[in-house]
Amino acid sequence: MSRGPRSLVTGGAGFLGSHLCDRLIQEGHEVICIDNLITGDMDHVAHLLGHAGFRFIKYDVTEYLYVEGPLNYILHFASPASPVDYQRLPIQTLKVGSLGTHKALGLAKAKGARLLLASTSEVYGDPQVHPQPESYWGHVNPVGPRGVYDEAKRFAEAMTMAYHRYHGVETRIARIFNTFGPRMRPHDGRVVSNFLMQALEGRPLTVYGDGTQTRSFCFVSDMVDGLFRLLMSSGVEPVNLGNPAERSIRDLVAAVEAILGRRLEVTFNPLPQDDPRVRRPDITRARERLGWEPKVELEAGLRETIAYFRGKGVGA
């Protein structure tokens, strides 16, 4: 007999997925974690392997997806999520956004489970509206190098809403903005991990463009809290989850310098095609419906992330 709700997390050995497994276990859920380990890491869930309420299955969710027994919740987080990964794995990224989402929704329908889709701020593309509310339809180049991720997530949102409207599946959609913290892969290509790895290893920081482009950095504990609140909430419209404290890339360089107590050499490279110039969520909906907003300041989160990388032997 299950001791509580039974939840499936696809991509559960990934950065966000593994933190969600932790939170669900803490909330009394029995957790089934599925991951094909293309970008996930067993180290992220190793501490859960002996837990009676946790089970890991190595599997590709683009294949037929079936889980024995009841399911209350499905959290669909399987997907490459950084530019380095989805440009290296473009077909797999499109397949998990389309076929993987289809399989997860089919399982939710069969089990009568609620499904939470991990979407992304990338559905807004290089936005022409700032900050970005959920009502904004986006400015995406479907044939550019980022299109494989952007359009996979846009399609996933459309399919999720179709299953809700046509089949009555309970669904939630989280549009996740830049998230960082422990369990980021050191070489995943995202700006926070790039900067911290380069700084700790004594290499110049690589800034693309002139560094005035902005991002909104949300620490992983805040993001997981928002995701759990969304999972348990009512309302099917997409919800932005991110930190509205917009910071430029130059600001991020300065923050890392302040924490490490030294000036860092910076090199400038051309801005990649379709790279967003600005990125900041309008989180009015999250505040009103979930009672949620981020609490962890950028500098505090960076210190925890630096400690994590140092614990992995980076810069030792």
C-alpha positions in Angstrom: 0.0 0.0 0.0 1.3 3.5 -0.9 1.9 5.6 2.2 0.8 8.8 0.3 0.3 10.3 -3.1 2.2 8.5 -5.9 4.1 10.7 -8.3 6.1 10.2 -11.4 8.9 12.6 -12.3 10.3 12.3 -15.9 13.8 13.7 -16.2 14.0 13.1 -12.5 17.8 12.7 -12.4 18.3 16.1 -13.9 19.0 19.4 -12.2 15.5 20.5 -11.4 13.9 17.0 -11.5 16.1 15.7 -8.8 15.3 18.6 -6.5 11.7 17.9 -7.2 12.1 14.3 -6.2 13.5 15.5 -2.9 10.6 17.9 -2.3 8.0 15.3 -3.1 9.6 12.7 -0.8 9.6 15.4 2.0 5.9 16.0 1.3 5.1 12.3 1.8 4.9 11.2 -1.8 6.0 7.9 -3.2 8.2 8.9 -6.1 9.0 7.1 -9.3 11.9 8.7 -11.2 12.4 8.1 -14.9 15.4 9.3 -16.8 17.4 8.1 -19.8 20.6 9.8 -18.3 21.4 11.6 -21.6 21.8 14.8 -19.5 20.7 13.5 -16.1 23.1 12.1 -13.5 22.6 9.3 -11.0 24.7 11.2 -8.5 21.7 13.6 -8.2 19.4 10.9 -6.8 22.0 8.5 -5.3 21.0 9.7 -1.8 17.4 8.6 -2.5 18.1 5.1 -3.8 17.7 3.4 -0.4 14.6 5.3 0.4 11.5 3.1 0.7 9.4 5.7 -1.1 11.7 6.1 -4.1 12.2 4.1 -7.3 14.5 4.8 -10.2 13.8 3.5 -13.8 16.3 4.2 -16.6 14.0 4.8 -19.6 13.4 7.0 -22.6 10.0 8.7 -22.2 9.6 9.0 -26.0 9.0 5.3 -26.1 5.7 3.6 -24.8 5.3 4.8 -21.2 3.6 2.6 -18.6 3.8 2.5 -14.9 2.1 -0.2 -12.8 -0.3 0.9 -10.1 -2.0 4.2 -9.4 -0.5 7.6 -10.1 -1.7 10.9 -8.6 0.8 13.2 -10.2 3.1 13.3 -13.2 5.8 16.0 -13.4 7.1 16.0 -17.0 10.7 17.4 -16.8 12.4 15.3 -19.3 14.3 17.4 -21.8 17.7 18.8 -22.6 17.5 22.3 -21.2 20.7 24.2 -22.0 21.8 25.6 -25.4 24.9 23.3 -25.3 22.6 20.3 -24.9 19.7 21.0 -27.2 22.0 22.1 -30.0 24.0 18.9 -29.5 20.8 16.8 -29.3 18.3 18.7 -31.6 16.3 15.7 -32.7 16.1 14.2 -29.2 15.0 17.6 -27.8 12.2 17.8 -30.4 11.2 14.2 -29.7 10.9 14.6 -26.0 8.9 17.8 -26.3 6.5 16.1 -28.7 6.5 12.3 -28.4 7.6 12.4 -24.7 4.9 14.9 -23.8 2.3 12.8 -25.7 3.3 9.7 -23.8 3.2 11.5 -20.5 -0.2 13.0 -21.2 -1.5 9.6 -22.3 -0.3 8.1 -19.1 -2.0 10.9 -17.1 -5.2 10.2 -19.0 -5.0 6.5 -18.3 -4.3 7.0 -14.6 -6.5 10.0 -13.9 -3.4 11.8 -12.8 -2.6 15.5 -12.8 0.3 16.5 -15.0 2.7 19.4 -14.5 4.5 20.4 -17.7 7.9 22.0 -17.3 7.8 24.7 -20.0 10.2 27.6 -20.2 10.7 31.3 -20.7 12.1 30.3 -24.1 8.6 30.2 -25.4 8.8 34.0 -25.4 11.9 33.8 -27.6 13.7 37.2 -28.0 10.8 39.1 -26.5 9.4 42.3 -27.8 7.3 42.8 -24.7 9.1 43.4 -21.4 8.6 42.1 -18.8 7.0 39.0 -20.1 3.4 38.2 -18.9 1.8 34.8 -19.6 -0.5 36.6 -22.1 2.4 37.3 -24.4 2.6 34.9 -27.4 6.3 35.4 -27.9 8.8 36.2 -30.7 10.5 32.9 -31.7 12.5 32.0 -34.8 11.2 28.5 -35.5 14.1 27.7 -37.9 17.0 29.2 -35.9 19.4 27.1 -33.8 17.4 27.7 -30.6 14.1 26.8 -32.3 14.5 23.1 -31.5 14.0 23.8 -27.8 11.7 26.8 -28.1 9.3 25.1 -30.5 9.4 21.8 -28.7 8.2 23.5 -25.5 5.6 25.6 -27.4 4.3 22.4 -29.0 4.3 20.7 -25.6 2.2 23.5 -24.1 -0.3 23.2 -27.0 -0.6 19.4 -26.6 -1.0 19.8 -22.9 -3.9 22.2 -23.3 -5.4 19.9 -26.0 -5.4 17.0 -23.6 -7.0 19.2 -20.9 -9.7 20.5 -23.2 -10.5 17.3 -25.2 -9.8 14.6 -22.6 -10.4 16.5 -19.4 -6.9 15.7 -18.1 -5.9 17.9 -15.1 -2.9 19.9 -16.3 -0.6 22.6 -15.0 2.1 24.5 -17.1 5.1 26.2 -15.5 7.1 28.6 -17.6 10.5 28.4 -15.9 12.9 31.3 -16.1 16.7 31.0 -15.5 17.3 28.7 -12.6 20.6 28.0 -10.9 22.0 26.2 -7.8 23.6 22.9 -6.6 23.4 20.0 -9.1 23.9 22.2 -12.1 26.2 20.3 -14.5 29.6 22.1 -14.5 29.8 22.3 -18.3 26.1 22.7 -19.2 26.7 25.9 -21.1 24.5 28.1 -19.0 25.9 31.5 -17.9 26.0 30.9 -14.2 27.8 27.5 -14.4 30.1 28.9 -17.1 31.1 31.9 -15.0 31.6 29.9 -11.8 33.6 27.1 -13.5 35.8 29.6 -15.3 36.3 31.7 -12.2 37.1 28.8 -9.9 39.5 27.3 -12.5 41.3 30.6 -13.1 40.1 31.1 -16.7 38.7 34.3 -18.2 34.9 34.6 -18.1 33.3 34.4 -21.5 30.7 37.1 -22.1 28.6 36.9 -25.3 27.7 40.3 -26.8 28.5 43.4 -24.7 27.1 42.0 -21.5 24.2 44.4 -21.3 21.7 41.7 -22.0 19.6 40.7 -19.0 18.5 37.6 -17.3 16.4 36.9 -14.2 18.2 34.4 -12.0 16.1 32.2 -9.6 17.7 30.0 -7.0 16.7 26.3 -7.2 15.0 26.1 -3.8 12.7 29.0 -4.7 11.9 27.4 -8.0 11.1 24.0 -6.5 8.8 25.7 -4.0 6.9 27.5 -6.8 6.7 24.3 -8.8 5.2 22.3 -5.9 2.7 25.1 -5.2 1.7 25.1 -8.8 1.3 21.3 -8.8 -1.1 21.6 -5.9 -3.0 24.6 -7.2 -6.1 25.1 -9.2 -6.2 26.8 -12.6 -4.8 25.5 -15.9 -3.3 28.6 -17.5 0.5 28.8 -17.8 2.3 30.4 -14.8 5.6 32.2 -15.0 8.0 31.1 -12.3 11.2 33.1 -12.1 12.9 36.0 -10.3 11.7 39.4 -11.3 15.0 40.9 -10.1 16.5 41.5 -13.6 20.3 41.5 -13.8 22.6 42.2 -16.7 25.4 39.8 -17.5 27.8 42.5 -16.4 26.0 42.5 -13.1 26.6 38.8 -12.8 30.3 39.2 -13.4 30.5 41.8 -10.7 28.6 39.6 -8.2 31.0 36.7 -8.8 33.9 39.1 -8.4 32.5 40.4 -5.1 32.0 36.9 -3.7 35.5 35.6 -4.7 37.1 38.9 -3.6 39.1 39.5 -6.8 38.9 41.0 -10.2 38.2 38.5 -13.0 39.5 38.7 -16.6 36.6 38.8 -19.2 36.7 38.0 -22.9 33.9 39.1 -25.2 32.5 36.9 -28.0 29.8 37.6 -30.5 26.2 37.2 -29.3 24.7 33.9 -30.6 21.9 34.0 -33.1 18.5 34.7 -31.5 19.9 35.1 -28.1 17.4 37.0 -26.0 18.4 40.6 -25.2 16.1 40.9 -22.2 14.4 38.3 -19.9 12.3 39.1 -16.9 9.1 37.4 -15.8 5.9 39.2 -14.8 5.0 37.0 -11.8 1.7 38.7 -10.9 -0.1 35.4 -11.6 2.2 33.4 -9.4 1.9 35.9 -6.5 -1.9 36.0 -6.7 -2.6 32.3 -7.3 0.2 30.6 -5.5 1.3 33.1 -2.9 4.8 32.7 -4.3 7.8 34.9 -5.0 11.5 34.2 -4.8 13.3 34.8 -1.5 16.9 33.9 -2.1 19.1 36.8 -3.2 21.4 36.2 -6.2 24.6 36.6 -4.2 23.4 34.1 -1.5 22.5 31.6 -4.2 25.8 32.0 -6.0 27.7 31.3 -2.7 25.8 28.0 -2.3 26.5 27.1 -5.9 30.2 27.9 -5.6 30.3 25.7 -2.5 28.7 22.9 -4.4 31.2 23.1 -7.3 34.1 23.3 -4.8 32.7 20.2 -3.1 32.9 18.5 -6.5 36.6 19.3 -6.6 36.4 22.3 -9.0 39.2 24.8 -8.4 40.7 22.6 -5.7 
